[in-house]
Protein backbone atom coordinates (compact mmCIF):
# COMPACT_ATOMS: atom_id res chain seq x y z
CA UNK A 1 0.00 0.00 0.00
CA UNK A 2 2.61 2.47 -1.16
CA UNK A 3 -0.06 5.14 -1.73
CA UNK A 4 -0.74 5.34 2.02
CA UNK A 5 2.91 6.33 2.51
CA UNK A 6 3.76 8.48 -0.53
CA UNK A 7 0.60 9.16 -2.52
CA UNK A 8 -2.27 11.58 -2.21
CA UNK A 9 -4.24 8.95 -0.32
CA UNK A 10 -1.92 9.41 2.69
CA UNK A 11 -4.14 12.35 3.64
CA UNK A 12 -7.15 10.10 4.06
CA UNK A 13 -8.14 8.49 7.38
CA UNK A 14 -6.70 5.04 8.15
CA UNK A 15 -10.10 3.40 7.57
CA UNK A 16 -10.40 4.88 4.04
CA UNK A 17 -10.93 1.93 1.69
CA UNK A 18 -8.00 1.30 -0.66
CA UNK A 19 -7.73 -1.62 -3.06
CA UNK A 20 -4.60 -2.19 -5.12
CA UNK A 21 -5.22 -1.98 -8.87
CA UNK A 22 -3.53 -5.34 -9.50
CA UNK A 23 -6.12 -7.01 -7.25
CA UNK A 24 -8.99 -5.59 -9.29
CA UNK A 25 -7.38 -6.41 -12.64
CA UNK A 26 -6.59 -9.97 -11.57
CA UNK A 27 -10.15 -10.53 -10.30
CA UNK A 28 -9.02 -10.93 -6.65
CA UNK A 29 -11.07 -7.90 -5.60
CA UNK A 30 -14.11 -6.18 -7.08
CA UNK A 31 -13.80 -2.82 -8.76
CA UNK A 32 -16.67 -0.36 -8.76
CA UNK A 33 -20.01 -1.99 -8.11
CA UNK A 34 -22.16 0.96 -9.25
CA UNK A 35 -21.80 4.26 -11.11
CA UNK A 36 -21.89 6.30 -7.89
CA UNK A 37 -18.52 4.90 -6.80
CA UNK A 38 -15.32 6.71 -7.76
CA UNK A 39 -12.03 5.14 -8.82
CA UNK A 40 -8.78 6.98 -8.10
CA UNK A 41 -5.48 5.79 -9.51
CA UNK A 42 -2.73 7.04 -7.23
CA UNK A 43 0.54 5.83 -8.75
CA UNK A 44 2.79 7.88 -6.45
CA UNK A 45 4.69 9.37 -9.38
CA UNK A 46 6.53 6.37 -10.81
CA UNK A 47 6.51 7.04 -14.55
CA UNK A 48 6.62 3.36 -15.50
CA UNK A 49 3.47 2.73 -13.42
CA UNK A 50 1.66 5.68 -15.01
CA UNK A 51 2.68 4.62 -18.51
CA UNK A 52 1.81 0.96 -17.94
CA UNK A 53 -1.60 1.80 -16.48
CA UNK A 54 -2.42 4.18 -19.32
CA UNK A 55 -1.36 1.64 -21.97
CA UNK A 56 -3.49 -1.03 -20.31
CA UNK A 57 -6.53 1.25 -20.07
CA UNK A 58 -6.07 2.35 -23.68
CA UNK A 59 -6.01 -1.28 -24.83
CA UNK A 60 -9.19 -2.03 -22.86
CA UNK A 61 -10.93 1.07 -24.22
CA UNK A 62 -9.96 0.27 -27.81
CA UNK A 63 -11.03 -3.37 -27.47
CA UNK A 64 -14.44 -2.39 -26.12
CA UNK A 65 -14.99 0.61 -28.41
CA UNK A 66 -15.27 2.85 -25.36
CA UNK A 67 -14.15 6.47 -25.29
CA UNK A 68 -13.22 8.94 -27.96
CA UNK A 69 -10.00 10.30 -29.39
CA UNK A 70 -9.29 13.95 -28.73
CA UNK A 71 -6.50 15.94 -30.30
CA UNK A 72 -3.79 17.13 -27.94
CA UNK A 73 -3.52 20.43 -29.78
CA UNK A 74 -6.75 22.35 -30.15
CA UNK A 75 -7.70 23.09 -33.75
CA UNK A 76 -10.52 25.55 -33.22
CA UNK A 77 -11.37 29.23 -33.26
CA UNK A 78 -10.53 29.67 -29.56
CA UNK A 79 -7.73 27.29 -28.52
CA UNK A 80 -8.17 28.35 -24.89
CA UNK A 81 -11.69 26.89 -24.88
CA UNK A 82 -10.91 23.17 -24.66
CA UNK A 83 -14.44 22.43 -23.45
CA UNK A 84 -15.63 22.95 -27.02
CA UNK A 85 -13.75 19.79 -28.00
CA UNK A 86 -15.98 17.75 -25.69
CA UNK A 87 -19.30 19.23 -26.71
CA UNK A 88 -21.30 18.03 -29.68
CA UNK A 89 -22.26 21.64 -30.38
CA UNK A 90 -19.01 23.68 -30.24
CA UNK A 91 -20.94 26.94 -30.48
CA UNK A 92 -22.99 26.15 -27.38
CA UNK A 93 -19.86 25.06 -25.48
CA UNK A 94 -18.09 28.31 -26.39
CA UNK A 95 -21.02 30.26 -24.99
CA UNK A 96 -21.18 28.16 -21.84
CA UNK A 97 -17.45 28.15 -21.11
CA UNK A 98 -16.47 31.50 -22.53
CA UNK A 99 -12.92 32.60 -21.86
CA UNK A 100 -12.63 36.26 -20.96
CA UNK A 101 -9.07 37.54 -20.51
CA UNK A 102 -8.48 39.79 -17.50
CA UNK A 103 -6.46 42.21 -19.64
CA UNK A 104 -7.78 43.18 -23.06
Secondary structure, 3 states (H helix, E strand, C coil): CHHHCCCHHHHCCCCCCCCCHHHHHCCCCCCCCCCCCCCCCCCCCCHHHHHHHHHHHHHHHHHHCCCCCCCCCCCCCCCCCHHHHCCCCHHHHHHHCCCCCCCC
